[in-house]
Each structure stands twice: as structure tokens, then as C-alpha cells.
Amino acid sequence: MNFLRGVMGGQSAGPQHTEAETIQKLCDRVASSTLLDDRRNAVRALKSLSKKYRLEVGIQAMDHLIRVLQTDRSDSEIIGYALDTLYNIISNDEEEEVDDVEEENSTRQSEDLGSQFTEIFIKQQENVTLLLSLLEEFDFHVRWPGVKLLTSLLKQLGPQVQQIILVSPMGVSRLMDLLADSREVIRNDGVLLLQALTRSNGAIQKIVAFENAFERLLDIITEEGNSDGGIVVEDCLLLLQNLLKNNNSNQNFFKEGSYIQRMKPWFEVGDENSGWSAQKVTNLHLMLQLVRVLVSPTNPPGATSSCQKAMFQCGLLQQLCTILMATGVPADILTEVKQMKSKATTECRVNQDYFASVNAPSNPPRPAIVVLLMSMVNERQPFVLRCAVLYCFQCFLYKNQKGQGEIVSTLLPSTIDATGNSVSAGQLLCGGLFSTDSLSNWCAAVALAHALQENATQKEQLLRVQLATSIGNPPVSLLQQCTNILSQGDKIDRRGSKIQTRVGLLMLLCTWLSNCPIAVTHFLHNSANVPFLTGQIAENLGEEEQLVQGLCALLLGISIYFNDNSLESYMKEKLKQLIEKRIGKENFIEKLGFISKHELYSRASQKPQPNFPSPEYMIFDHEFTKLVKELEGVITKAIYKSSEEDKKEEEVKKTLEQHDNIVTHYKNMIREQDLQLEELRQQVSTLKCQNEQLQTAVTQQVSQIQQHKDQYNLLKIQLGKDNQHQGSYSEGAQMNGIQPEEISRLREEIEELKRNRELLQSQLTEKDSVIENLKSSQTSGTNEQSSAIASARDFEEVAELKQELATLKSQLNSQSVEITKLQTEKQELLQKTEAFAKSAEIQGESETVIATKTTDVEGRLSALLQETKELKNEIKALSEERTAIKEQLDSSNSTIAILQTEKDKLELEITDSKKEQDDLLVLLADQDQKILSLKNKLKDLGHPVEEEDELESGDQEDEDDESEDPGKDLDHI
């Protein structure tokens, strides 16, 4: 400042220096001075002059200040002064306060001045890159002015600066480091900087989100006390809205990162009545708006549904219901909670069911829906709050047939509490429908209409509702009571709009009667309804009443279009003649068009949420505008049609309905057959697995038999060698050493083996006959392609099994032959032994020789006896193994019988299925011809049915494809 005083001093002695000359001298000193202190003092003097002489400093000093940022980065003090000076030049904040006091024109000039200086600064993109590099400095006097300057640049020319930062290497990452600064001033200004940076730029929003912005911002909100925090929490919430609104990628990242669960503590406001500060109300507003962003209808359906489920699972929805039922909560917060609650339950069955189960903390407990409806029909409640309750109720019932049924059931006689201790939702709706407050009438009528939306069952159930009007008079139906109030018009003194009650009742009746011929019949059964409607339409009333006339025309048109001609006095043709005589068709269509031409109709058709500035604008419901758009054209066509065209159209409709019923029947039949075929395929696969298991078992048995055969051959060779060595003496020894009992036992075992062999042979013969029968039955079905392929496969499997059984049979036969040979050899040995004994008695050898020979023979006999025992054990083992083989063959026989039975069933099922499908194809071809003939008739009559016929032909092609698919599946089998 000494330098500034030196420059400004001496004005009284010498000529007076102007401000421009002073600034010029300071700029020269910054540019030419070699001492850092001189340059620092000059920049500090420019900073002090920049607020008052913004234009002069900006024009003369901007280039010098930028050069200081480039060359003097080692001195943080001069860099801080330069950044502050640039901020004062570019920012409009200080100037706006002064200019508001002085003149409005100077304010505009100031704003233009800031944008012009910003444009000069960013013309060289290196300046913005230089500023980003300065933000890496940790020094407070550099970082904080740099944050403020960059924020001001973004406010002046946001899109251009955003593009420069986006292409700058690590530009966004440098700015994200500001959120981690320990100095709250820099951190808070960094949040403001990111707000301006992420505004309306999806690419930067994604980068900021993936730089861990959600984690850091939620940490800041938690540190500041959630909803009880100050303005820092508000800034963080605004930044979160910028990142999430209309950005599906960031919304998915927010949900998948489990950040929705961290929002639950925000709404833990408690039930204490400790007062709500203005900042807390603002914070909660922004928090609720952030939740609404996540479940907005404009988001993709899958993303909205997943966010709704996450809110329910983490308890966020329960916390919101707690706030909804708490005491001491401001009305505007309750309004926002109800609107957000509406978004969270729309088209989400889990959340809708939970909301239906919530009870208010009252004594006795009441359902939350009842409490909300009580505030909706209470005229003392704020208008905005009543609109929010209505929207919440509409979202609860949207595509929720279960909830619609629960609401209508509270009106039925069997469910009404006779004691009158509790108030139901139906009673509240009826009370609001017939109260003297026109807004309550309208809200109750619209709420009840949403309980009937796209639900023909509840429309018929509502016809059962009976109301007690006064003591001594019989009860009247709800439909009759609505028409009675409608006919009274302005005779009843009501608070509010004159036409609001009638418009609400007419919307309810139109919704009730549409797509419900039974309700139309009940409506026409009252002889006073049609004359009242024709009288209202025919009158020439003021502009305000034209809307009521249009709705009356719509109601009468619905009574014609959905009329099933069950009442002779009010058939379609008679009603059209009545319109032509009393109103005129052109006049009727003109009155019908008043609805869609109304200004409030266009406003209501834009958004589903009822957002009206005042009760007088609350005329149309969003869902009703959809109904009008759908029915206006068809009613116009129905009025101009002749009776013959109506009859032909009815015939066509009946024929098409019959065709649809037939097609539906055959579709169901084909589905059933597909299921049956699938079950049969599973059974075949199971049998194949069992067959494979049996084949492996048979293979194992064959290998075991081969092993036993080899062992038997070895024993036979050993016995032959012993016979050659022993000669005739061994024969006598066998006779003398073998017991007769053992010989008889061996004979019995051999006989038993013979019998087993004969049984096995008989069983194999029976199996051969069964296989031959299967073969003949398989070859008889070759005429049909699909059954032939299936039977051929079964025949191949049976042939393989037959081949394996034949192999087993041959092996058993060879083994039986070997057993027979063994038996014959044994008999020969016995004969030789007997002959040897006789010859030994005749010969008279000496006792010494006989004793010696006897000793040798006894030794050999003992050895042969041991070998005979071993052979006996081997034969016994062979007998046991043959028994096991027999059991395996028996199980194979039973399996083959089961396979044969299942195959026969499959052949019958396939034959019947093919016949039914052939019949189906013939019927579908006939129906196609009928549809084509009916299409030609409708074209001749001038009925525009091209789109419906194309759709039906598309359905017919799909059905033909489906009818061909089972045949392909059968061919595959």
C-alpha cells in the first residue's frame, strides 16, 4: 500500500491523476519491475482498485495478471492477489449489490461486462488449464481464490468452460480433490464449484460420479448432521440432484453402490415436537426430491422398479411412512413426503402391499390409507396437502387389482362394521362424495374412479353397494345416488366451484360404465337418466356449462357403445334415434368435442400428478383424459352407424369372439399336449438310464462268467495230468477213497445244475418270443413318420438287448456242455474204478506187494480227495454265481416288460396327439377362411378393420407355427 500511496500522493501538489493513469502506472510496474516486492505491491494495489474500477482494471491489467500467474508461481502471495483481482473483474456479485441501489441499466451492463471478461479469459484455453494446475497448490491463499475464480467462470459461460475442463487432462480429477480438503471453506466452495460444473452436462456428471463423488458427499452430509445440518448439506444435496437427475448411468451406479441404504438416516426425524428450522425444512425438501429423482416415472421401468425394491429392503420406505404418520411435521414436508411416497409405490406390488398394511399410531390403530383419506376429504386441510394425498392414493391403486378390491370391499354390505366404531376407506369416500364441499366431492369421485380403473370385476361389485338415505326410506344403490345428485345440479348449496361436483360425478360414471355392459344396463334401467342427459345436451347454456354438456354427451355415448341391447326400451338403435330427434347428430358430436378442446383438459393430460395452482383449476383427472381420448372416436363412429351396420358388426364381433374362444381352446390343448409330451420324454430318458445300468450289470456278469470258465478249464487240465501219471492204480484209489455219500451228493448237484440250465433256456426262449413280438409291433407302425422314427429307436435298443441276451445264452449253453462233459468223465472214472476192483480180486498178489501198493494208493487217494473237494467247492461257487445270473436275467426280463408297456403307451399317445393336431390344423384352416370372408364383408361395409385383421392374421401365423412345433417334436421323438 505504500507504493499505492506514493502513486496517489502528490495530487494536491501536481496535476491530478485520473484512475486510468494510476491503473496504467500499476500495470507498467507489474510488467517492468524486476523486484518481486514491487510487483507484489502493484498487484495488491490493482486488487484494491478492481472492485470500484472494474472496467479499467479489466481492460488494462488482465494480460499482466495472467502473465503473473505464469511466471511468479513460486510466490503464493502474489498469485493469491492476482487471482483475487481476476475474480473481482469477472464476478458480478459485488457489483450487483451496488447497482441494485443505483440503476437497473447499470446492472445489465455489469452482467454483460462479466461475461465479456470471461470470454476474453477463456479465449486462450491455456488460461483455464493454468487455473486448474494452480488448484493443486495446497496453500490457502492460492487454492481458495482459484476455486472462487473458476466458479465465477462457470457461472458466466458454463458450457464453454465445461468443454475446456472436459478435454483437459485430469481436469475433473483435480477438482474432485477439493472435497477431501480439510479446510471447510475450500471444501464448501468446492461443492459449489462442482454444482456449476455438473449442471446440464452428462459426460462430466458421469466422470464426477465415478471419481467417488457419492461416497464423499454422503460422508459430508453425515458429518454435518444429515437433515439437521446447515447450508453445506443443502449444497451437497443440490450437487447430488445434478448428478442423478435424468442420468440413468449414475442412478444405476448409485443403486448398485448401496448408497440408497445410506439415505435412511436422513429421515430419522423422530416424533418429538422440538420445532423445525427453516434450514431443516429445506434440507428435508431436497432429500425427498432426491428420492423422487430415483423413482421418477421418466426413468427406465427396470431402474425405477429396482430402486423401489431397494428402498423397501433397506427400510427407507418404512421410515417415510413413519414421517407420514408422525405429529408435529410441517404441512409442506408432509406434502412432499406423500408425493414421494406416491412415486415409491407406483407399479411396485411389494411397496403397495406394505403401504396397505401400515397403521397410524392412534388408539385404536387405523390404517394409513384411512388416515390419509380423512385428510383428503377434510376441507380444513391445505389444498396442496389434499392434492398430495389424492396422488398418493392414485399411485397406490395404479395397476393394483388387490388394492382396488380391498377399497371396494369396504363399501359392500358384508364388510361394513355394523357397530360404527371404526371408519373405513369406503365410508370416507362416500362421505366425501356426498358432502357440501365441492373439492371433497371431486377428490372422492376421482379416488373412487381409480379404484375401478381397468377392473371390470370391481365395477360389477360396486353395483351391489346400497346407501341409506333417510330413516323410513328404502336404501338406494350408489349408482342411483350419484345420478340423483347429478340431476339436482345447483339446487344444493355447495362451497367451491359450481361445476366441480358435477364434473367429478360425471367422470366417475363414465369410468364406471366404460367396458362394463352390466353397469350400463343398471344405469339405463332408471328411466329418468336418459331424459336428463338429453335435456342437458340439448340446452343452449353458457360457456361454463359447455363442459358439463360435453361430459353428459360422453356418458350417453358410452351408454350406446357398451350397450348389450338387454333393455328393449333403450336399445342402441332407439337411443341413436332419440339423439337424432332431440339433439341432432352434428350437435351431439360438437358437444362431445368440448371436452378435448378445454384448456384444463390439455393441462391435465400432460402429467399424472395433480398439480393445480388453486381449487378452481381442479377439473380433469389425468387417467380420465386417457379414457376420453380412447372413446371419443369410437363413440362418434357408433352414432353415425346404421342399424344394419350395427347388426353386421355385432355378428362379426360374435364370430371373432367364437374364433378367439376356439383358438384359445386349442392353444390350451396344445399346451397340455406339450406338457404331456415333455413328461413322456422324461420317462423315456429315465428308462434309457435304467437300460444303460442293466447293460453295465450284464457286462459285468459276462466278464465274471468268463473268469469262471477259465478257472474251470485250468481245473480240467490239472485233472487230466493227474490221470496220466497215476494210471490204473489211481482209479482203484478213487474207488476206495471216495465215499458213496459224496458221490451221491455230487450227482444231486449236477442234476440241480441241469434243472437250472433248463429253466434258463426256457426263459431265454420266452424272451426271444417277446422280442419277436416287439419287432413285429415295431415294423407295423412304419406308415407314420414320427411314430416310425420313435419305434425304430426303441427297436434298436431292444435289438441290442436281444443281442446281449443271445450272447449270454450262448455262454450258458457252452458252460452246460462243459458240465455235461464233466459228468460223462466222472461216470467213465467210476466204471474204470469198478472194473479195476474186480480185476484186483481175481489176481492173487502177495500181501507185502498189496500192502506197499495200498500205501501208495492211499497217499494218492488222499491227494485226489483233496483235489476233488476243491473241485466240489468250485462247482458250488459256480452254482451260486449261476443263481445270481438268473436273478439278473429276471430283473432284465421285468425291465424289458416295463419298456414294452411304456413303448405301447407312447405309441398310443403319439397317434392320438397326431390325430388331434391334424384336426386342429383343419379347424384353423376353416377359421382362417371364415376370417378372410368376414374381413371382406367388413371392408365392403366400410369398417376400418385393417389393423385388427393384421394383428389377428399375425396371431393366426403364430398359432400355425405353434401347431407345427408339436409335430416337429413328435418327429424328433
Stockholm file with secondary structure:
# STOCKHOLM 1.0

chainA/1-973         MNFLRGVMGGQSAGPQHTEAETIQKLCDRVASSTLLDDRRNAVRALKSLSKKYRLEVGIQAMDHLIRVLQTDRSDSEIIGYALDTLYNIISNDEEEEVDDVEEENSTRQSEDLGSQFTEIFIKQQENVTLLLSLLEEFDFHVRWPGVKLLTSLLKQLGPQVQQIILVSPMGVSRLMDLLADSREVIRNDGVLLLQALTRSNGAIQKIVAFENAFERLLDIITEEGNSDGGIVVEDCLLLLQNLLKNNNSNQNFFKEGSYIQRMKPWFEVGDENSGWSAQKVTNLHLMLQLVRVLVSPTNPPGATSSCQKAMFQCGLLQQLCTILMATGVPADILTEVKQMKSKATTECRVNQDYFASVNAPSNPPRPAIVVLLMSMVNERQPFVLRCAVLYCFQCFLYKNQKGQGEIVSTLLPSTIDATGNSVSAGQLLCGGLFSTDSLSNWCAAVALAHALQENATQKEQLLRVQLATSIGNPPVSLLQQCTNILSQGDKIDRRGSKIQTRVGLLMLLCTWLSNCPIAVTHFLHNSANVPFLTGQIAENLGEEEQLVQGLCALLLGISIYFNDNSLESYMKEKLKQLIEKRIGKENFIEKLGFISKHELYSRASQKPQPNFPSPEYMIFDHEFTKLVKELEGVITKAIYKSSEEDKKEEEVKKTLEQHDNIVTHYKNMIREQDLQLEELRQQVSTLKCQNEQLQTAVTQQVSQIQQHKDQYNLLKIQLGKDNQHQGSYSEGAQMNGIQPEEISRLREEIEELKRNRELLQSQLTEKDSVIENLKSSQTSGTNEQSSAIASARDFEEVAELKQELATLKSQLNSQSVEITKLQTEKQELLQKTEAFAKSAEIQGESETVIATKTTDVEGRLSALLQETKELKNEIKALSEERTAIKEQLDSSNSTIAILQTEKDKLELEITDSKKEQDDLLVLLADQDQKILSLKNKLKDLGHPVEEEDELESGDQEDEDDESEDPGKDLDHI
#=GR chainA/1-973 SS CHHHHHHHTTTTTSCCCCHHHHHHHHHHHHHHCCSHHHHHHHHHHHHHHHTTSHHHHHHHHHHHHHHHHHHCTTCHHHHHHHHHHHHHHHCCHHHHHHHHHHCHHHHHHHHHHHHHHHHHHHHSHHHHHHHHHHTTCCCHHHHHHHHHHHHHHHHHSHHHHHHHHHHSTTHHHHHHGGGGCSSHHHHHHHHHHHHHHHTTCHHHHHHHIIIIIHHHHHHHHHHTTGGGCCHHHHHHHHHHHHHHTTCHHHHHHHHHTTCSGGGGGGGCCCSCCCCCCHHHHHHHHHHHHHHHHHTCTTSCHHHHHHHHHHHHHHTHHHHHHHHHHCSSCCHHHHHHHHHHHHHHHTTCHHHHHHHHHCEESCSSCEEHHHHHHHHHSCTTSCHHHHHHHHHHHHHHHTTCHHHHHHHHHTTSTTTSCTTCCSCCHHHHHHHHHTSSBHHHHHHHHHHHHHHSTTCHHHHHHHTTCEECCSTTSCCEEHHHHHHHHHHHGGGSCCBSCSSHHHHHHHHHHHHHHTTCHHHHHHHHHSTTHHHHHHHHHHSCCCTTTHHHHHHHHHHHHHHHHTCCSCSGGGCHHHHHHHHHHHTCHHHHHHHHHHHHHSHHHHHHTTCSSCCCSSGGGCCCCHHHHHHHHHHHHHHHHHHHCCHHHHHHHHHHHHHHHHHHHHHHHHHHHHHHHHHHHHHHHHHHHHHHHHHHHHHHHHHHHHHHHHHHHHHHHHHHHHHHHHHHHHHHHHHHHHHHHSCHHHHHHHHHHHHHHHHHHHHHHHHHHHHHHHHHHHHHHHHHTTTSHHHHHHHHHHHHHHHHHHHHHHHHHHHHHHHHHHHHHHHHHHHHHHHHHHHHHHHHHHSCCCHHHHHHHHHHHHHHHHHHHHHHHHHHHHHHHHHHHHHHHHHHHHHHHHHHHHHHHHHHHHHHHHHHHHHHHHHHHHHHHHHHHHHHHHHHHHHHHTCCCHHHHHHHHHHHHHHHHHHHHHHHHHHHC
#=GC SS_cons         CHHHHHHHTTTTTSCCCCHHHHHHHHHHHHHHCCSHHHHHHHHHHHHHHHTTSHHHHHHHHHHHHHHHHHHCTTCHHHHHHHHHHHHHHHCCHHHHHHHHHHCHHHHHHHHHHHHHHHHHHHHSHHHHHHHHHHTTCCCHHHHHHHHHHHHHHHHHSHHHHHHHHHHSTTHHHHHHGGGGCSSHHHHHHHHHHHHHHHTTCHHHHHHHIIIIIHHHHHHHHHHTTGGGCCHHHHHHHHHHHHHHTTCHHHHHHHHHTTCSGGGGGGGCCCSCCCCCCHHHHHHHHHHHHHHHHHTCTTSCHHHHHHHHHHHHHHTHHHHHHHHHHCSSCCHHHHHHHHHHHHHHHTTCHHHHHHHHHCEESCSSCEEHHHHHHHHHSCTTSCHHHHHHHHHHHHHHHTTCHHHHHHHHHTTSTTTSCTTCCSCCHHHHHHHHHTSSBHHHHHHHHHHHHHHSTTCHHHHHHHTTCEECCSTTSCCEEHHHHHHHHHHHGGGSCCBSCSSHHHHHHHHHHHHHHTTCHHHHHHHHHSTTHHHHHHHHHHSCCCTTTHHHHHHHHHHHHHHHHTCCSCSGGGCHHHHHHHHHHHTCHHHHHHHHHHHHHSHHHHHHTTCSSCCCSSGGGCCCCHHHHHHHHHHHHHHHHHHHCCHHHHHHHHHHHHHHHHHHHHHHHHHHHHHHHHHHHHHHHHHHHHHHHHHHHHHHHHHHHHHHHHHHHHHHHHHHHHHHHHHHHHHHHHHHHHHHHSCHHHHHHHHHHHHHHHHHHHHHHHHHHHHHHHHHHHHHHHHHTTTSHHHHHHHHHHHHHHHHHHHHHHHHHHHHHHHHHHHHHHHHHHHHHHHHHHHHHHHHHHSCCCHHHHHHHHHHHHHHHHHHHHHHHHHHHHHHHHHHHHHHHHHHHHHHHHHHHHHHHHHHHHHHHHHHHHHHHHHHHHHHHHHHHHHHHHHHHHHHHTCCCHHHHHHHHHHHHHHHHHHHHHHHHHHHC
//
